[in-house]
């Protein structure tokens, strides 16, 4: 049966770790390899929250970040929505090229795309949807 | 969670305990730059007690490596677990850093 988890967070990066831990606990019964949760989902959700707070909401304490996580038999789907004006993800350069690899920033979106099965932005660019497909033959991650 | 700075045979060794993330990356940067300003040039950051590094943490390592190199020094990394190695490989940062399997390997020949 599908279930949904919704979190409303202030734009404070100090709250990211606890929020991600909370989501991962809820996902621990999903049938997938533990590493897919521990690495792929943790990293991607952390990066999405960090981007939403730092860049989307520009760390404005008056703005909040909404997280909607839906668990189904086939996938974990997480939407992260900020209150900023949005951005065009197509403008983010590949951080692994020789001209960009020494840059301090720009790896968050890249890691999300590498680690999740699907990453979508809405047209405005203030909502990212992350999809991690579950392995129907896998064991529960907490097992 | 935190950072412990020590000295081993003329090398500054920093242990990262817990996570290196957007919320604490500036603390690591400040500690390493303080040592660099104090004349230290050889650095090892050891991740044997680190669970997770986010993209901001990766970014601060890139930034520190560049600053240390500009001063004629070197930053080496050691003891990355399987997950952390994956992050370095995905981002190709494994080509930018000298990454040793253990702290002892990192210190060898420094």
gemmi code that builds the backbone of each chain (N, CA, C; Angstrom):
import gemmi

chains = {
    "A": [
        ("UNK", (0.851, -1.198, 0.000), (0.000, 0.000, 0.000), (0.888, 1.250, 0.000)),
        ("UNK", (0.502, 2.262, -0.765), (1.274, 3.502, -0.812), (1.172, 4.238, 0.515)),
        ("UNK", (2.223, 4.939, 0.841), (2.149, 5.837, 2.005), (2.914, 7.103, 1.672)),
        ("UNK", (2.600, 8.153, 2.383), (3.209, 9.442, 2.076), (3.689, 10.120, 3.343)),
        ("UNK", (4.784, 10.811, 3.219), (5.375, 11.549, 4.336), (5.606, 12.978, 3.860)),
        ("UNK", (5.175, 13.952, 4.646), (5.360, 15.348, 4.273), (6.091, 16.074, 5.405)),
        ("UNK", (7.131, 16.820, 5.030), (7.882, 17.613, 6.008), (7.915, 19.056, 5.531)),
        ("UNK", (7.807, 19.972, 6.464), (7.998, 21.402, 6.170), (9.204, 21.850, 6.982)),
        ("UNK", (10.242, 22.324, 6.296), (11.497, 22.650, 6.981), (11.846, 24.121, 6.826)),
        ("UNK", (12.464, 24.717, 7.856), (12.992, 26.078, 7.690), (14.235, 26.035, 6.798)),
        ("UNK", (14.615, 27.162, 6.264), (15.797, 27.212, 5.385), (17.062, 27.264, 6.231)),
        ("UNK", (17.324, 26.189, 6.931), (18.477, 26.102, 7.826), (19.170, 24.762, 7.567)),
        ("UNK", (20.357, 24.812, 6.990), (21.034, 23.575, 6.587), (21.353, 22.672, 7.778)),
        ("UNK", (21.346, 23.231, 8.975), (21.629, 22.397, 10.153), (20.531, 21.367, 10.390)),
        ("UNK", (19.378, 21.565, 9.758), (18.281, 20.624, 9.942), (18.233, 19.513, 8.901)),
        ("UNK", (19.140, 19.552, 7.929), (19.076, 18.594, 6.824), (19.312, 17.165, 7.296)),
        ("UNK", (20.337, 16.973, 8.107), (20.718, 15.615, 8.512), (19.557, 14.914, 9.216)),
        ("UNK", (18.929, 15.610, 10.159), (17.821, 14.995, 10.911), (16.644, 14.692, 9.992)),
        ("UNK", (16.377, 15.596, 9.056), (15.256, 15.380, 8.135), (15.513, 14.170, 7.238)),
        ("UNK", (16.725, 14.064, 6.730), (17.059, 12.931, 5.854), (17.020, 11.624, 6.646)),
        ("UNK", (17.531, 11.650, 7.864), (17.477, 10.448, 8.710), (16.032, 10.007, 8.933)),
        ("UNK", (15.154, 10.977, 9.140), (13.738, 10.675, 9.363), (13.129, 9.991, 8.128)),
        ("UNK", (13.422, 10.529, 6.961), (12.903, 9.944, 5.721), (13.465, 8.533, 5.531)),
        ("UNK", (14.754, 8.371, 5.771), (15.374, 7.050, 5.570), (14.794, 6.001, 6.514)),
        ("UNK", (14.469, 6.433, 7.728), (13.844, 5.472, 8.656), (12.506, 4.990, 8.103)),
        ("UNK", (11.746, 5.924, 7.543), (10.444, 5.559, 6.965), (10.605, 4.640, 5.749)),
        ("UNK", (11.726, 4.782, 5.064), (11.954, 3.996, 3.845), (12.630, 2.653, 4.132)),
        ("UNK", (12.954, 2.400, 5.381), (13.803, 1.246, 5.686), (13.130, -0.092, 5.393)),
        ("UNK", (11.802, -0.114, 5.287), (11.118, -1.371, 4.985), (10.964, -1.607, 3.481)),
        ("UNK", (11.370, -0.623, 2.698), (11.252, -0.779, 1.247), (12.152, -1.901, 0.758)),
        ("UNK", (11.686, -2.589, -0.244), (12.447, -3.732, -0.742), (13.479, -3.249, -1.760)),
        ("UNK", (14.627, -2.962, -1.234), (15.744, -2.580, -2.096), (17.028, -2.821, -1.326)),
        ("UNK", (18.137, -2.713, -2.014), (19.406, -2.927, -1.326), (19.666, -1.767, -0.369)),
        ("UNK", (20.184, -2.099, 0.794), (20.420, -1.079, 1.826), (21.294, 0.048, 1.302)),
        ("UNK", (22.241, -0.303, 0.439), (23.151, 0.728, -0.070), (22.419, 1.758, -0.925)),
        ("UNK", (21.350, 1.322, -1.589), (20.573, 2.262, -2.422), (19.915, 3.333, -1.556)),
        ("UNK", (19.565, 2.966, -0.335), (19.009, 3.961, 0.579), (20.128, 4.754, 1.233)),
        ("UNK", (21.117, 4.033, 1.751), (22.185, 4.661, 2.534), (23.002, 5.634, 1.688)),
        ("UNK", (23.241, 5.269, 0.434), (24.065, 6.116, -0.432), (23.197, 6.919, -1.407)),
        ("UNK", (22.499, 6.226, -2.295), (21.814, 6.930, -3.388), (20.746, 7.888, -2.891)),
        ("UNK", (19.844, 7.394, -2.042), (18.759, 8.262, -1.586), (19.271, 9.315, -0.607)),
        ("UNK", (20.144, 8.898, 0.312), (20.658, 9.858, 1.298), (21.365, 11.024, 0.625)),
        ("UNK", (22.281, 10.691, -0.275), (23.051, 11.742, -0.944), (22.123, 12.645, -1.756)),
        ("UNK", (21.230, 12.052, -2.529), (20.394, 12.848, -3.433), (19.426, 13.739, -2.667)),
        ("UNK", (18.831, 13.203, -1.625), (17.895, 14.011, -0.834), (18.630, 15.129, -0.095)),
        ("UNK", (19.806, 14.806, 0.408), (20.615, 15.836, 1.077), (20.963, 16.963, 0.117)),
        ("UNK", (21.364, 16.589, -1.097), (21.729, 17.613, -2.086), (20.515, 18.449, -2.498)),
        ("UNK", (19.376, 17.794, -2.658), (18.173, 18.533, -3.050), (17.775, 19.529, -1.963)),
        ("UNK", (17.851, 19.104, -0.707), (17.502, 20.004, 0.400), (18.503, 21.153, 0.508)),
        ("UNK", (19.756, 20.816, 0.355), (20.789, 21.842, 0.429), (20.592, 22.887, -0.667)),
        ("UNK", (20.348, 22.432, -1.898), (20.107, 23.365, -3.002), (18.881, 24.232, -2.744)),
        ("UNK", (17.814, 23.610, -2.233), (16.573, 24.348, -1.987), (16.774, 25.435, -0.935)),
        ("UNK", (17.519, 25.109, 0.115), (17.715, 26.079, 1.202), (18.712, 27.177, 0.836)),
        ("UNK", (19.844, 26.746, 0.262), (20.923, 27.708, 0.006), (20.676, 28.564, -1.233)),
        ("UNK", (20.216, 27.924, -2.308), (20.082, 28.639, -3.578), (18.622, 29.020, -3.857)),
        ("UNK", (17.717, 28.047, -3.689), (16.306, 28.349, -3.947), (15.781, 29.422, -3.014)),
        ("UNK", (15.905, 29.185, -1.731), (15.397, 30.133, -0.731), (16.450, 31.130, -0.270)),
        ("UNK", (17.660, 31.027, -0.790), (18.755, 31.940, -0.444), (18.920, 32.073, 1.070)),
        ("UNK", (18.722, 30.967, 1.790), (18.846, 30.927, 3.263), (17.940, 31.921, 3.966)),
        ("UNK", (16.885, 32.368, 3.299), (15.930, 33.305, 3.896), (15.141, 32.563, 4.993)),
        ("UNK", (15.282, 32.975, 6.250), (14.600, 32.252, 7.338), (13.080, 32.319, 7.241)),
        ("UNK", (12.566, 33.256, 6.457), (11.108, 33.359, 6.312), (10.572, 32.346, 5.297)),
        ("UNK", (11.473, 31.763, 4.514), (11.023, 30.819, 3.484), (11.257, 29.376, 3.952)),
        ("UNK", (10.380, 28.500, 3.504), (10.449, 27.112, 3.941), (10.645, 26.165, 2.756)),
        ("UNK", (11.054, 24.970, 3.083), (11.221, 23.912, 2.080), (10.247, 22.789, 2.420)),
        ("UNK", (9.485, 22.372, 1.425), (8.512, 21.294, 1.620), (9.060, 20.010, 0.986)),
        ("UNK", (8.967, 18.929, 1.731), (9.421, 17.622, 1.239), (8.229, 16.680, 1.232)),
        ("UNK", (7.958, 16.090, 0.087), (6.871, 15.113, -0.029), (7.485, 13.796, -0.494)),
        ("UNK", (7.347, 12.773, 0.320), (7.920, 11.465, -0.018), (6.783, 10.462, -0.143)),
        ("UNK", (6.740, 9.796, -1.284), (5.704, 8.772, -1.494), (6.377, 7.419, -1.652)),
        ("UNK", (5.928, 6.479, -0.853), (6.466, 5.121, -0.912), (5.431, 4.230, -1.571)),
        ("UNK", (5.826, 3.520, -2.591), (4.922, 2.570, -3.232), (5.644, 1.239, -3.372)),
        ("UNK", (4.986, 0.291, -3.974), (5.614, -1.020, -4.146), (6.737, -0.977, -5.170)),
        ("UNK", (6.730, 0.045, -6.012), (7.706, 0.057, -7.109), (8.760, 1.159, -7.004)),
        ("UNK", (8.508, 2.189, -6.185), (9.464, 3.302, -6.152), (9.306, 4.153, -4.900)),
        ("UNK", (10.398, 4.845, -4.590), (10.355, 5.940, -3.613), (10.440, 7.224, -4.431)),
        ("UNK", (9.463, 8.087, -4.258), (9.440, 9.346, -4.996), (9.486, 10.499, -4.012)),
        ("UNK", (10.492, 11.350, -4.119), (10.643, 12.486, -3.207), (10.576, 13.781, -3.995)),
        ("UNK", (9.689, 14.675, -3.581), (9.622, 16.005, -4.196), (10.135, 17.012, -3.182)),
        ("UNK", (11.026, 17.896, -3.603), (11.574, 18.945, -2.736), (11.234, 20.285, -3.381)),
        ("UNK", (10.475, 21.094, -2.652), (9.942, 22.332, -3.225), (10.408, 23.510, -2.395)),
        ("UNK", (10.999, 24.494, -3.042), (11.388, 25.705, -2.311), (10.511, 26.871, -2.741)),
        ("UNK", (10.697, 28.015, -2.100), (9.870, 29.179, -2.378), (10.613, 30.218, -3.213)),
        ("UNK", (11.695, 29.801, -3.847), (12.467, 30.734, -4.659), (11.910, 30.884, -6.062)),
        ("UNK", (12.611, 31.666, -6.846), (12.165, 31.938, -8.208), (12.478, 30.824, -9.184)),
        ("UNK", (13.250, 29.836, -8.725), (13.588, 28.718, -9.585), (14.834, 28.970, -10.414)),
        ("UNK", (15.296, 27.919, -11.077), (16.472, 28.048, -11.935), (16.347, 27.060, -13.082)),
        ("UNK", (17.207, 27.229, -14.071), (17.194, 26.328, -15.226), (18.290, 25.286, -15.043)),
        ("UNK", (17.938, 24.047, -14.731), (18.979, 23.039, -14.469), (19.860, 22.753, -15.678)),
        ("UNK", (19.391, 23.154, -16.871), (20.202, 22.915, -18.071), (21.449, 23.801, -18.095)),
        ("UNK", (21.450, 24.851, -17.248), (22.588, 25.782, -17.242), (23.722, 25.326, -16.323)),
        ("UNK", (23.474, 24.250, -15.580), (24.514, 23.773, -14.651), (25.541, 22.946, -15.423)),
        ("UNK", (26.811, 23.360, -15.420), (27.816, 22.646, -16.213), (28.211, 21.311, -15.589)),
        ("UNK", (28.763, 20.445, -16.417), (29.259, 19.146, -15.965), (30.497, 19.377, -15.087)),
        ("UNK", (30.424, 19.005, -13.801), (31.561, 19.283, -12.905), (32.743, 18.336, -13.089)),
        ("UNK", (32.596, 17.337, -13.968), (33.688, 16.365, -14.122), (34.612, 16.686, -15.293)),
        ("UNK", (34.298, 17.738, -16.051), (35.169, 18.075, -17.183), (36.446, 18.741, -16.673)),
        ("UNK", (37.528, 18.659, -17.451), (38.800, 19.237, -16.986), (38.698, 20.711, -16.595)),
        ("UNK", (37.858, 21.475, -17.308), (37.765, 22.904, -16.985), (36.947, 23.183, -15.725)),
        ("UNK", (36.157, 22.190, -15.272), (35.303, 22.419, -14.100), (35.699, 21.618, -12.867)),
        ("UNK", (36.572, 20.654, -13.026), (36.800, 19.717, -11.920), (37.446, 20.402, -10.710)),
        ("UNK", (38.139, 21.497, -10.919), (38.776, 22.192, -9.792), (37.869, 23.242, -9.156)),
        ("UNK", (36.651, 23.343, -9.648), (35.717, 24.294, -9.045), (35.170, 23.715, -7.746)),
        ("UNK", (34.963, 24.589, -6.767), (34.512, 24.117, -5.456), (33.056, 23.651, -5.498)),
        ("UNK", (32.235, 24.260, -6.349), (30.803, 23.951, -6.331), (30.334, 23.255, -7.594)),
        ("UNK", (29.036, 22.995, -7.630), (28.419, 22.491, -8.853), (28.273, 20.988, -8.949)),
        ("UNK", (28.456, 20.252, -7.838), (28.376, 18.792, -7.904), (27.055, 18.215, -7.386)),
        ("UNK", (26.226, 19.035, -6.747), (25.004, 18.527, -6.140), (24.032, 17.933, -7.148)),
        ("UNK", (23.689, 18.692, -8.162), (22.754, 18.218, -9.179), (23.338, 17.025, -9.933)),
        ("UNK", (24.630, 17.091, -10.202), (25.306, 15.980, -10.887), (25.156, 14.681, -10.097)),
        ("UNK", (25.388, 14.747, -8.776), (25.276, 13.543, -7.949), (23.843, 13.022, -7.933)),
        ("UNK", (22.873, 13.934, -7.865), (21.466, 13.501, -7.903), (21.196, 12.717, -9.188)),
        ("UNK", (21.655, 13.256, -10.305), (21.396, 12.596, -11.597), (22.110, 11.255, -11.698)),
        ("UNK", (23.293, 11.164, -11.099), (24.042, 9.913, -11.155), (23.435, 8.834, -10.268)),
        ("UNK", (22.885, 9.250, -9.141), (22.497, 8.276, -8.116), (21.012, 7.901, -8.130)),
        ("UNK", (20.180, 8.744, -8.720), (18.747, 8.427, -8.755), (18.384, 7.860, -10.125)),
        ("UNK", (17.271, 7.141, -10.180), (16.823, 6.584, -11.454), (16.185, 7.654, -12.328)),
        ("UNK", (15.521, 8.618, -11.687), (14.942, 9.741, -12.437), (15.097, 11.012, -11.613)),
        ("UNK", (15.374, 12.133, -12.303), (15.410, 13.457, -11.668), (14.682, 14.416, -12.597)),
        ("UNK", (13.630, 15.047, -12.090), (12.857, 15.982, -12.913), (12.713, 17.316, -12.190)),
        ("UNK", (12.776, 18.396, -12.945), (12.442, 19.720, -12.393), (11.142, 20.196, -13.023)),
        ("UNK", (10.397, 20.981, -12.268), (9.221, 21.603, -12.867), (9.673, 22.776, -13.760)),
        ("UNK", (8.746, 23.333, -14.501), (9.109, 24.388, -15.447), (9.721, 25.602, -14.751)),
        ("UNK", (9.187, 25.932, -13.579), (9.719, 27.094, -12.850), (11.121, 26.830, -12.303)),
        ("UNK", (11.398, 25.575, -12.010), (12.725, 25.217, -11.501), (12.858, 25.341, -9.993)),
        ("UNK", (11.738, 25.318, -9.293), (11.805, 25.386, -7.824), (11.323, 24.088, -7.169)),
        ("UNK", (11.110, 23.061, -7.973), (10.652, 21.775, -7.442), (11.379, 20.653, -8.176)),
        ("UNK", (12.102, 19.848, -7.412), (12.790, 18.706, -8.014), (12.119, 17.424, -7.528)),
        ("UNK", (11.937, 16.498, -8.454), (11.359, 15.190, -8.128), (12.425, 14.124, -8.335)),
        ("UNK", (12.663, 13.359, -7.275), (13.671, 12.297, -7.308), (12.956, 10.954, -7.251)),
        ("UNK", (13.320, 10.045, -8.131), (12.687, 8.728, -8.144), (13.754, 7.643, -7.993)),
        ("UNK", (13.551, 6.796, -6.988), (14.413, 5.626, -6.794), (13.540, 4.392, -6.963)),
        ("UNK", (13.776, 3.663, -8.033), (12.958, 2.467, -8.273), (13.377, 1.334, -7.338)),
        ("UNK", (12.398, 0.577, -6.897), (12.660, -0.506, -5.962), (12.829, -1.813, -6.715)),
        ("UNK", (13.636, -2.674, -6.131), (13.879, -3.984, -6.714), (12.850, -4.955, -6.156)),
        ("UNK", (11.952, -5.423, -7.033), (10.878, -6.284, -6.530), (11.396, -7.596, -5.971)),
        ("UNK", (12.626, -7.942, -6.338), (13.194, -9.179, -5.826), (14.150, -8.933, -4.651)),
        ("UNK", (14.318, -7.664, -4.304), (15.246, -7.342, -3.220), (14.645, -7.593, -1.858)),
        ("UNK", (15.503, -7.528, -0.853), (15.032, -7.684, 0.513), (14.849, -6.313, 1.117)),
        ("UNK", (14.030, -6.259, 2.178), (13.864, -4.996, 2.868), (15.227, -4.509, 3.323)),
        ("UNK", (15.447, -3.184, 3.177), (16.758, -2.630, 3.478), (17.136, -2.832, 4.935)),
        ("UNK", (16.131, -2.921, 5.816), (16.434, -3.053, 7.232), (16.748, -4.491, 7.611)),
        ("UNK", (16.523, -5.418, 6.659), (16.744, -6.840, 6.985), (18.228, -7.131, 7.143)),
    ],
    "B": [
        ("UNK", (30.372, 14.468, 16.367), (30.789, 14.929, 15.044), (31.774, 16.085, 15.197)),
        ("UNK", (32.911, 15.983, 14.506), (33.867, 17.073, 14.587), (35.173, 16.728, 13.914)),
        ("UNK", (36.148, 17.590, 14.125), (37.446, 17.435, 13.482), (38.545, 17.469, 14.537)),
        ("UNK", (39.473, 16.526, 14.418), (40.593, 16.474, 15.352), (41.873, 16.658, 14.563)),
        ("UNK", (42.658, 17.645, 14.974), (43.906, 17.951, 14.275), (45.077, 17.447, 15.102)),
        ("UNK", (45.963, 16.658, 14.475), (47.153, 16.168, 15.166), (48.358, 16.217, 14.247)),
        ("UNK", (49.518, 15.861, 14.784), (50.762, 15.867, 13.993), (51.394, 14.478, 14.051)),
        ("UNK", (51.812, 13.994, 12.890), (52.511, 12.710, 12.815), (53.699, 12.852, 11.884)),
        ("UNK", (54.904, 12.878, 12.453), (56.119, 12.941, 11.634), (56.171, 14.131, 10.697)),
        ("UNK", (55.778, 15.286, 11.178), (55.836, 16.492, 10.360), (54.648, 16.684, 9.430)),
        ("UNK", (53.671, 15.794, 9.533), (52.464, 15.899, 8.703), (51.275, 16.254, 9.606)),
        ("UNK", (50.476, 17.187, 9.158), (49.258, 17.534, 9.884), (48.161, 16.567, 9.469)),
        ("UNK", (47.618, 15.838, 10.437), (46.585, 14.841, 10.160), (45.262, 15.309, 10.774)),
        ("UNK", (44.252, 15.357, 9.948), (42.931, 15.781, 10.414), (41.977, 14.594, 10.331)),
        ("UNK", (41.382, 14.231, 11.453), (40.363, 13.183, 11.480), (38.986, 13.822, 11.361)),
        ("UNK", (38.186, 13.277, 10.447), (36.814, 13.756, 10.276), (35.885, 12.729, 10.928)),
        ("UNK", (35.255, 13.127, 12.006), (34.378, 12.206, 12.735), (32.922, 12.531, 12.432)),
        ("UNK", (32.215, 11.552, 11.884), (30.796, 11.770, 11.572), (30.603, 12.112, 10.112)),
        ("UNK", (30.306, 13.368, 9.831), (30.017, 13.754, 8.465), (30.742, 15.042, 8.098)),
        ("UNK", (31.022, 15.180, 6.817), (31.564, 16.439, 6.288), (30.514, 16.971, 5.330)),
        ("UNK", (29.764, 17.929, 5.812), (28.587, 18.383, 5.068), (28.484, 19.911, 5.092)),
        ("UNK", (27.447, 20.397, 4.447), (27.275, 21.843, 4.301), (27.251, 22.549, 5.663)),
        ("UNK", (26.790, 21.855, 6.689), (26.660, 22.492, 8.001), (27.963, 22.631, 8.762)),
        ("UNK", (29.012, 21.872, 8.399), (30.258, 21.956, 9.173), (31.513, 22.133, 8.319)),
        ("UNK", (31.320, 22.269, 7.009), (32.492, 22.326, 6.117), (33.393, 23.522, 6.440)),
        ("UNK", (32.783, 24.659, 6.861), (33.593, 25.843, 7.140), (34.508, 25.639, 8.340)),
        ("UNK", (34.064, 24.788, 9.264), (34.890, 24.486, 10.442), (36.156, 23.750, 10.017)),
        ("UNK", (36.013, 22.783, 9.110), (37.191, 22.058, 8.615), (38.108, 23.020, 7.858)),
        ("UNK", (37.503, 23.834, 7.024), (38.302, 24.771, 6.220), (39.118, 25.697, 7.129)),
        ("UNK", (38.475, 26.214, 8.176), (39.150, 27.140, 9.091), (40.313, 26.442, 9.805)),
        ("UNK", (40.103, 25.196, 10.224), (41.161, 24.474, 10.952), (42.367, 24.221, 10.059)),
        ("UNK", (42.114, 23.808, 8.818), (43.226, 23.505, 7.908), (43.949, 24.793, 7.505)),
        ("UNK", (43.192, 25.841, 7.215), (43.831, 27.103, 6.807), (44.642, 27.710, 7.953)),
        ("UNK", (44.197, 27.490, 9.181), (44.955, 27.974, 10.336), (46.327, 27.296, 10.377)),
        ("UNK", (46.326, 25.991, 10.109), (47.590, 25.249, 10.091), (48.459, 25.700, 8.913)),
        ("UNK", (47.820, 25.927, 7.769), (48.553, 26.381, 6.583), (49.183, 27.753, 6.844)),
        ("UNK", (48.412, 28.633, 7.448), (48.935, 29.962, 7.782), (50.072, 29.869, 8.795)),
        ("UNK", (50.026, 28.824, 9.621), (51.079, 28.627, 10.624), (52.331, 27.978, 10.060)),
        ("UNK", (52.344, 27.702, 8.753), (53.548, 27.178, 8.119), (53.494, 25.713, 7.749)),
        ("UNK", (52.447, 25.010, 8.140), (52.357, 23.588, 7.781), (52.093, 23.445, 6.276)),
        ("UNK", (52.677, 22.425, 5.676), (52.528, 22.238, 4.226), (52.095, 20.825, 3.847)),
        ("UNK", (52.232, 19.876, 4.748), (51.875, 18.490, 4.447), (50.630, 18.114, 5.244)),
        ("UNK", (49.587, 17.713, 4.529), (48.299, 17.440, 5.184), (47.745, 16.084, 4.749)),
        ("UNK", (47.194, 15.359, 5.715), (46.400, 14.164, 5.443), (45.051, 14.369, 6.130)),
        ("UNK", (43.985, 14.180, 5.377), (42.649, 14.153, 5.990), (42.191, 12.702, 5.982)),
        ("UNK", (41.929, 12.186, 7.183), (41.606, 10.771, 7.357), (40.094, 10.608, 7.564)),
        ("UNK", (39.512, 9.705, 6.760), (38.055, 9.534, 6.784), (37.635, 8.179, 7.374)),
        ("UNK", (38.504, 7.573, 8.155), (38.164, 6.247, 8.694), (36.965, 6.297, 9.631)),
        ("UNK", (36.669, 7.461, 10.182), (35.500, 7.574, 11.069), (34.439, 8.500, 10.482)),
        ("UNK", (34.389, 8.524, 9.150), (33.448, 9.412, 8.462), (32.358, 8.604, 7.774)),
        ("UNK", (31.114, 8.980, 8.010), (30.009, 8.267, 7.393), (29.613, 8.815, 6.043)),
        ("UNK", (29.755, 10.119, 5.889), (29.173, 10.718, 4.700), (29.822, 12.065, 4.379)),
        ("UNK", (30.013, 12.334, 3.101), (30.474, 13.638, 2.620), (29.481, 14.103, 1.564)),
        ("UNK", (28.993, 15.327, 1.672), (28.094, 15.820, 0.623), (28.883, 16.661, -0.385)),
        ("UNK", (28.186, 17.214, -1.369), (28.894, 17.935, -2.431), (29.599, 19.174, -1.886)),
        ("UNK", (29.043, 19.777, -0.838), (29.717, 20.920, -0.214), (31.020, 20.479, 0.436)),
        ("UNK", (30.996, 19.300, 1.054), (32.210, 18.756, 1.653), (33.254, 18.445, 0.602)),
        ("UNK", (32.808, 17.851, -0.513), (33.741, 17.603, -1.617), (34.334, 18.918, -2.104)),
        ("UNK", (33.483, 19.928, -2.189), (33.921, 21.243, -2.660), (34.974, 21.861, -1.758)),
        ("UNK", (34.805, 21.711, -0.463), (35.782, 22.313, 0.451), (37.114, 21.576, 0.366)),
        ("UNK", (37.077, 20.280, 0.078), (38.339, 19.541, -0.098), (39.072, 20.027, -1.352)),
        ("UNK", (38.316, 20.259, -2.416), (38.914, 20.790, -3.646), (39.540, 22.158, -3.379)),
        ("UNK", (38.802, 22.998, -2.667), (39.271, 24.345, -2.364), (40.542, 24.305, -1.498)),
        ("UNK", (40.537, 23.442, -0.485), (41.709, 23.337, 0.394), (42.918, 22.803, -0.365)),
        ("UNK", (42.695, 21.817, -1.208), (43.797, 21.244, -1.977), (44.463, 22.307, -2.841)),
        ("UNK", (43.628, 23.136, -3.447), (44.148, 24.201, -4.311), (44.980, 25.204, -3.502)),
        ("UNK", (44.447, 25.614, -2.350), (45.168, 26.592, -1.509), (46.485, 26.014, -0.998)),
        ("UNK", (46.465, 24.745, -0.628), (47.686, 24.102, -0.117), (48.726, 23.992, -1.233)),
        ("UNK", (48.268, 23.602, -2.419), (49.196, 23.501, -3.564), (49.809, 24.854, -3.907)),
        ("UNK", (48.996, 25.909, -3.808), (49.498, 27.263, -4.096), (50.618, 27.667, -3.143)),
        ("UNK", (50.616, 27.055, -1.949), (51.664, 27.353, -0.964), (52.805, 26.330, -1.024)),
        ("UNK", (52.782, 25.509, -2.074), (53.853, 24.532, -2.235), (53.666, 23.256, -1.447)),
        ("UNK", (52.474, 23.037, -0.929), (52.217, 21.852, -0.113), (51.378, 20.814, -0.832)),
        ("UNK", (50.930, 19.816, -0.068), (50.114, 18.748, -0.642), (49.078, 18.261, 0.369)),
        ("UNK", (47.903, 17.980, -0.136), (46.834, 17.389, 0.680), (46.567, 15.983, 0.175)),
        ("UNK", (46.671, 15.013, 1.074), (46.325, 13.629, 0.729), (45.108, 13.209, 1.556)),
        ("UNK", (44.373, 12.250, 1.009), (43.190, 11.728, 1.692), (43.428, 10.251, 2.012)),
        ("UNK", (42.791, 9.780, 3.081), (42.977, 8.370, 3.414), (41.715, 7.754, 3.998)),
        ("UNK", (41.649, 6.427, 3.872), (40.660, 5.589, 4.563), (39.212, 5.887, 4.173)),
        ("UNK", (38.979, 6.068, 2.889), (37.603, 6.281, 2.428), (36.855, 4.945, 2.423)),
        ("UNK", (35.635, 4.935, 2.961), (34.846, 3.704, 2.877), (34.271, 3.557, 1.457)),
        ("UNK", (33.573, 2.462, 1.219), (33.092, 2.150, -0.134), (32.165, 3.247, -0.674)),
        ("UNK", (31.288, 3.753, 0.168), (30.356, 4.798, -0.276), (31.101, 6.081, -0.645)),
        ("UNK", (32.048, 6.461, 0.192), (32.798, 7.694, -0.075), (33.646, 7.546, -1.340)),
        ("UNK", (34.227, 6.377, -1.522), (35.004, 6.144, -2.749), (34.115, 6.292, -3.985)),
        ("UNK", (32.894, 5.787, -3.874), (31.959, 5.912, -4.997), (31.715, 7.379, -5.340)),
        ("UNK", (31.537, 8.211, -4.314), (31.304, 9.638, -4.575), (32.512, 10.275, -5.265)),
        ("UNK", (33.713, 9.918, -4.824), (34.916, 10.466, -5.457), (35.051, 9.965, -6.899)),
        ("UNK", (34.671, 8.712, -7.130), (34.785, 8.162, -8.481), (33.745, 8.780, -9.409)),
        ("UNK", (32.516, 8.923, -8.932), (31.465, 9.515, -9.769), (31.840, 10.929, -10.205)),
        ("UNK", (32.391, 11.689, -9.261), (32.720, 13.096, -9.542), (34.116, 13.248, -10.156)),
        ("UNK", (34.795, 12.102, -10.327), (36.158, 12.066, -10.874), (37.174, 12.781, -9.989)),
        ("UNK", (36.806, 13.038, -8.751), (37.757, 13.668, -7.837), (38.844, 12.688, -7.407)),
        ("UNK", (38.631, 11.410, -7.698), (39.698, 10.444, -7.410), (40.900, 10.688, -8.317)),
        ("UNK", (40.694, 11.470, -9.391), (41.817, 11.808, -10.271), (42.549, 13.062, -9.795)),
        ("UNK", (41.921, 13.792, -8.876), (42.482, 15.069, -8.421), (43.305, 14.899, -7.146)),
        ("UNK", (42.907, 13.894, -6.344), (43.563, 13.697, -5.048), (44.394, 12.420, -5.050)),
        ("UNK", (45.420, 12.419, -4.232), (46.099, 11.169, -3.908), (45.329, 10.548, -2.746)),
        ("UNK", (44.707, 9.399, -2.994), (43.845, 8.758, -2.004), (44.497, 7.443, -1.572)),
        ("UNK", (44.801, 7.348, -0.292), (45.460, 6.151, 0.239), (44.446, 5.284, 0.971)),
        ("UNK", (44.730, 3.964, 0.976), (43.822, 3.043, 1.656), (43.838, 3.239, 3.166)),
        ("UNK", (44.977, 3.657, 3.705), (45.083, 3.822, 5.155), (45.882, 5.082, 5.467)),
        ("UNK", (45.776, 5.512, 6.713), (46.534, 6.676, 7.152), (48.043, 6.417, 7.005)),
        ("UNK", (48.453, 5.190, 7.323), (49.878, 4.845, 7.241), (50.368, 4.953, 5.790)),
        ("UNK", (49.546, 4.465, 4.867), (49.915, 4.568, 3.450), (50.020, 6.030, 3.013)),
        ("UNK", (49.126, 6.847, 3.515), (49.137, 8.270, 3.145), (50.391, 8.961, 3.675)),
        ("UNK", (50.807, 8.560, 4.870), (51.971, 9.202, 5.494), (53.286, 8.721, 4.881)),
        ("UNK", (53.241, 7.529, 4.282), (54.467, 6.945, 3.747), (55.040, 7.800, 2.613)),
        ("UNK", (56.275, 8.154, 2.747), (56.966, 8.902, 1.700), (56.566, 10.363, 1.592)),
        ("UNK", (55.829, 10.856, 2.571), (55.412, 12.273, 2.534), (56.612, 13.154, 2.863)),
    ],
}
model = gemmi.Model(1)
for chain_id, residues in chains.items():
    chain = gemmi.Chain(chain_id)
    for i, (resn, *xyz) in enumerate(residues, 1):
        res = gemmi.Residue()
        res.name, res.seqid = resn, gemmi.SeqId(i, " ")
        for name, pos in zip(("N", "CA", "C"), xyz):
            atom = gemmi.Atom()
            atom.name, atom.element = name, gemmi.Element(name[0])
            atom.pos, atom.b_iso = gemmi.Position(*pos), 0.0
            res.add_atom(atom)
        chain.add_residue(res)
    model.add_chain(chain)
structure = gemmi.Structure()
structure.add_model(model)
structure.setup_entities()
